[in-house]
């Protein structure tokens, strides 16, 4: 187990001086004196106090290759095998320790270790041990092997692929009048050739499969399929069809995707795949995460998110919407109709479940589009749109050059002075966050701040560009800090603050 130091230093920061300076010279002098004391003052946790583990970096709702749900929070890991109460988390070591629920079918009350890793852009998890006698034994269990989680390394088998089902699953026609049926498990064509998929990556857009024993050629060998979307059309390439092994097929270079209609696929053009149901693939197809790590998966035929599954019936890539029928198993409005709108704001993707209980497909289609003025603040039914750019990209705990601890999540930015800023919106594409100052903050309580960040010479820097804006809109309208050289200036007359 990792034992945490209960003593927390309270250092002095330039950002705090900048905020205080606006309140007058007397305040700045008092703060400077306090800063001198801060270098020696510590706070100690009360005896016997239980330390709360950090939130796992992969927290959220995830789907495995079969569409089964994995829900991970600060306190619990829940998956098809049971529930596990989290006791310790190492985001740097990419593992957590948890106690098995007494209601679990296997090893109730004992201890588990879960490891996770990212491979070819997709998330994988391993239940490395599930029957440890105590948390120390679970933590001491060697980490699962990460060389290729798609093929092995997890207690003698493959890791759990948490990227959702194959997101191009469906039935298509090729220009050669062949029908192609794709699922998470198989790639099949109407010529009688089948390929058993052993691994795939929705992020990197490829699948590795073993050729069927009855195929017309290269029986039992291995194939690699790549796919890409170009101008709203789906293309596939059989990159290699006679590899000697799964690893050899995976090692084959991805073909050129610059212009799949003209070439790039082993000396020829890629194969255009036209959906047999007449659907158009949504431009935003794939798996997207919201700030809490919950997944929204969009394929040719389904829109799946934590609220349920929706069967896509029409798509407009020009008007940016999808119309789908609610799955009969959904908890809300089963069998009725939904419309999803999407937009890009400040470089990030936002989606809105604009209507969820329409009586017919036409009623959902003709529903008014959600307002896109500022999807981070409103316009979607009764609230903000769903931000599908993933958690805040710089989430983590840092120590700046003034020895101040800065803790950043998708919902708050806080420091070891007990200043807390509640994040209302952020953009991973534009590198900023807008937050409301906590009511208990020493300066500018309840007003609004803007944080900008940048990478310079391999290091992360941030600037609290606004700290006393009257509103969220005013904070967002503040010009970004100058990131030309954050080590020398650009942040309100000061250099930016380096985060280590």
N, C-alpha and C positions, 0 to 999 in steps of 0.2 A: 504493500500500500504506500501511497505517497502521503506523508504527514506534512501538513501546512504550518508554517510559522504563524503563531497567533499575534505576533508583534508587527504592526503596520506602520511604517514611517510616514510622516506627514511633511513632505518637503515643500520648498518655495519655488514658484514658477513665474516666468516672464508673462505668461498669459494672464495670470491673476493680477500682476502689476498693471497690465494694460487695462483690465476691467476696472480696477480700483482707481487708476489715474483719472478716469472720467469723473469720479466723485469728488475730486479735490486733493490738494497736496497733503492735507492733514491725514486723510485716509491712507494715502500711499506711504507716508512715513510710519503710521501705525502698523500697516501691513508689513513694511520692511523689517520693523522690530520683531513682529511676530514671526517673520520668515527666519530671522536669526535663531529664534528659539525652536522653530520647526525642525531644524537639523538634528535636535537631540530628543524631541518629544516623541513618545510612542504610545500606542493604545494597545491594551491587552484584552483578549477575549475573556469573558467571565469564566471561572472554573466550571468545567463540565459542559460548557456550551458546545453544541453540535455544529460543525462547520458544514455549510451547504456546498455540494460539489458544483463545479461550473457546468453550464449547459453544454452538452456534446455538440461539436461543430456540425454534426450531421443530423441534428434534431429536426423533426418534422414528420410528415407522412410520406412514406415511400412505398413503391410497388415492386415486387419481384417479377421474374420473367413470366410467372403464371398469373399475375394480377393480384396476388395476395398482398395484404396490407401489413406494413411495419410502421408502428407509431413510436417515435423516440422523443422524449421530453427531458427536462432537467431531472425529473424524479423517477422515470420509468422507461423500460424497453418492453414493448408489447408486440408480439409476432404470432404467427399461427401455432407455435409450440407452447405459448403461455405468456405469463407476465413476470417481469423481473424488476425489483426495486433497486434503483441505482444508488450505490454508496460512494463511488469514487470515479472520477473521469480524468483522463489525460488526453487533451486534444493534440499535444505535441507528439505523444506516443501513439495516438490514434487507437485507444482502447478504453474500455470502461469495465468496472467491476459491479456486479449486481447480485442481489439475493433472489433466488427463485421463490415465487409465490407458493404459499401452502396449497393452493388450489391447482397447481401445475400437475399434469399427468406424470411427468418425469422428474425425479429428484427434488421433490418439494422441500423447501426450507434450506437447501444447500446453496452453493455459490457458483456463479458463472462469470466467465470473461468473454467479452465480445471485442474483436478487432475489426478495424475497417481500413480500406485503402481505395485509391482511385487508380483505375487501369484503363488505358485508351479512352480517357475522358468520362468513364462510367464509374459509379460507386459500387463497391463490393463489401460485404460484411461476412464475418466468420464467427460462429458460436464456438470459440476455441476450446473451452472446457465448460461443462455444465454440472459437474458433481464434486466440486471442491468442498472440503470440509469447512473452510472458513475463508474470509476475504483475503487473508495473507497468502494462502495456498493458491487462490484464484489469480492473484496478482503475480505470483511467482511462476505461473505457467508460461512457458516460452510463447512468444507471439507467433501467430500463424505465418506461414511463408507467403511472401507477396510476389515471387518471381513471375507467376502468371496465374492470378486468382481464377481465371476462366477455366483452367484445366486441373488445378489441384492446389495443395498447400494448406487446406483447412481440415484438420483431423482426418487426413487420408482421402479427402475428396475436394471437389471444387467449392469455391466460396459462393455465397448467395449474391446473385446479380440484382442490385437494387436500382436499376434504370428503367423498370417497367417492361412490359412486353415489347416485342419488335414493333417499332412504330410505323413501319410500312406494310404491316400485315394486311392482306386483302387479296382480291382476285383481279388480274389484269390481262389485257390482250397486248401481244407484241405485234410489230409490223409484219411478222412472218405467220400471222394467224395462229400463233400458239397461245394457249391460255396458261398463265402462270399463277399458281396459288401459293401464297406466302403466309407462314405462321411463325410463331416463336420457335417451333420445333422442326419445321420442314420447309424446304423450297422444292416445289413440284411443278412439272410442266406437262402439257397434254401429249407429249411424245412418249410419256411413260417413264421419264427420268425423275428420280427423287434424290434429295440431298438432306441428310439428317444434320441439323444445325447443332454444333457443339459449343459455339460461342458467337457473340455478336456485340457490337457497340452502336447504340443509337447516336452517341456523340460523334464518333469517328466514321460512322456510316459504312460498316462492313459486316459480313457474316462469314464464318468459317464452318464448312459442312463436309461430312463424309459422303462420298458418292454411294448410291444404293447398289446392292448386289445384282439388281436386274437392269441397271442402266445400259444404254447402248455402247458406252465406251468408258474406259478408266474405272471399272468397277472396284469398289473398295478403297480407291485413292481419295485424295482430299481436294476440295475446291475453295476458292475465295470469291465471294461476291461483294462488289462495291456498288454504292448507289449515290446519287446526287440529285438535287433539284435545280433546274435552270429555267428561268423565265416561266415559273409556275408549273413546269413539267417534270415528271419523275423519270430518271434514266437509271439503268442498271448495267453492270459490266461483269461478265464472268472473267475475272482477272487471271485466274489460273484454275485448271480443271484436273491436273494430274500430279499434284504435289504428293510426295511420298509420306508426309505426316501432317498432323494438325499444325505443329509449330512451323513447318516449312511453308504451309499455305499462308499462315499469318505473317511470316517474314516477307512475303511477296510485296513489292512496292505498290502503293495505291496508284491507280492510273490517273492520267491528267484529266482534270475536270473543267478546264477552261472553256471548252466548247464541245460538250458531249454529242451534239448533233452532227459535228463535223469530223470528230476523231478522238483519239486518246485512249481507246480501249483495245489493248493488245493489237495495235496496228489498224483498228477499224473504228467505226462509230459505236457509241453506246446504244443500248436497246431502249427505245422509248416504251414506257409502260403506261397504258391507258386503262384506267379503272373500268371494269365491266359494268358497274352500276351507274356510270355516267357522272360520278362525283369528281370534283376538282380537289386536289390536295391543297389544304390551306397553307398559305405562305408561312404561317407560324407553326407548322407541324413539328412535332418533337416533344420532349419533356422539359418543362420549365419549373423552376422553384420560386415560391414567394419568399418574403423576408423571413418567415418562420421555418422555411425549409420544406413546406408542404408542396407536393408535386402536382402539376397539371400536365396530363399527357394527351397530346392531340395526334391522332393518326388519320388515315384515310377515312375510317368508318366511325371512330368514337372520340368523344371528348370526355376525359375522366379527371375528376378532381376530388378533394375530400368530401364534397357534398353528394357525389354519386357518379353514375355513368350515363352518358347521353349519346344516342345513336344518330350520327350526322346524316342529314338528308339533303342539305344544300349548303354551298359555300360561295361567298362572293369575296374574291381577293381585291376587287376594286372598291367595294363599299365596306370592306373589312368586317365581315360578320359570318357566323355559322349558325344554322338552324338545325336543331336536333330534337329527337323524341326522347323524353326521360325514360330510363330503364324501368321496367315494372318492379324491380327490387329496390328502387330508390326510396328513401324514407319520406321525402317530400314530393308531392305532386307526381306520383308514379303514373306513367303512361301519357302524361300531358306533354306540352311542347315548350322548348326553351330557345332563346336567342342569346348568343354570345357575341359581343362586339369587342374589337381590339384596336389599339392605337399605339403609336410610339411617341413618348414624351421625354424630352431631355436625353434622348438616345436609348431609353429603356422601354421594354414592352409592358403594356398594361392591358388587362382584360376585364370585361364587365359582363356578369350574368344579368343581362338587361331585363329579361322576362323569363320566368320559370314555370308559369302555370297557364300558358296559353291553351285554348281549347282545340286549336288546329295548327297545322303547319303554316297555313296562310296567315293566320293571326299572329304567329310568332315572327314571320317574315316581314309583315307590315308594321310591326311595333316600332315606335320612334327610337332612333339611335340615341344611345347615352351621350351626354354632353362631354366633349373632349377638351374643354377650356383649360382645366388643370386636373387631370385624373388623379393626381396625388392627394388632392384635397376634397374632391366630390364629383358629382355628375353621374354616378352609377346608382340608380334607384335611390337609396337613402344615404349613401355614403361614398367613400373613395373607391376607385377601381382597385382590382387586385394587381399588385406590382409583381410582375413575373421576371424579375432580373436576378432572383436568388437573394440570399442573405447579404447584408452589407459586406462588401468585398474586403474591408480592412478590419472586420470583427476580430477582437483579440484583446489581450492585456499587454500593455507596453510600459516601459519606464523611459521618460524623456530625459534630455540632457541636464535637467534640473533635479533629477531623481524623483520626480512626481510620477506616481502610478496612474496611467490612463486606461480605463476599461471601456471598450467600444463593442456594442452589440447592434443588432438591427433596430432595437427599440430605445436604447439609452447610450449616452456618452457621459461618463462620470470620471472624477479624479479623486485622489486621496485627500483633498481638502473637504470632501463630502459635497462638492458641487455636482449636481445631476442635471442633465439636459435631456428632455424627452423627445426623441426623434419622431417627427411627423411625416417626413419624406426624405428620400435620398435618391441619388443616381450613381450607379456604379460606372456608367458610361461617361458622365460628366464630373465624377469625383467630388461630390459635395453632399452635405446633409443639412437639413433645416430642423431645428429643435426648439422646443419651448423650455426656457429656464425654469427649474423647479421653484416652487413657492418658498422653499426653505433655503435657497441659495443666498450667500452673503451679499451678492451684488446683482442688481437688475432682475430681481425675482419676478417670475411670470411673464417677462418679456421674451424676445425671440433671438436666437443665434443662428449663424450660418458657419459651418465648418467646411473648409476646402482641404483637400489632401493631394499630394503628388509624390511621385517617385523621382529621385534625383541621385545620380551616381550610385544606384543600387540601394538607396536608403529611403525610408518613408518619412515624409514631413507633413505637418498639418498647420493650418492657420485658422484661428477663430475670427473669421473675417467680419462678422457682425455679432454683437453681444447684447445690444439693447434696442433691437428693432421692435417697432410697435405691434407688428403682426407677422404671421407666417408669410404672407405675400410680400411684405416689405423686406423680410430677411432674404427671401428667394431673389428679390430684385436687386439685392446688393451685388455689385460687380465682383467677380471672383478675384481672389488674391493673385498677384503676379508671381507665376511659378518659374520665371526665367532662371533665377538662381536663388533657391530658398535659403541657402546658407548665408547670404549677404543682405537680403531684404525682400520687399514685396508684400509684407504682411503688416499693413498699417504703420509703416515706418520702422518696423522691426524685421528681423529674420524670422523664418518659419521655425516651428518647434519640431525637433527630430524625435521620432518614436523608435525606440529600440525593442 
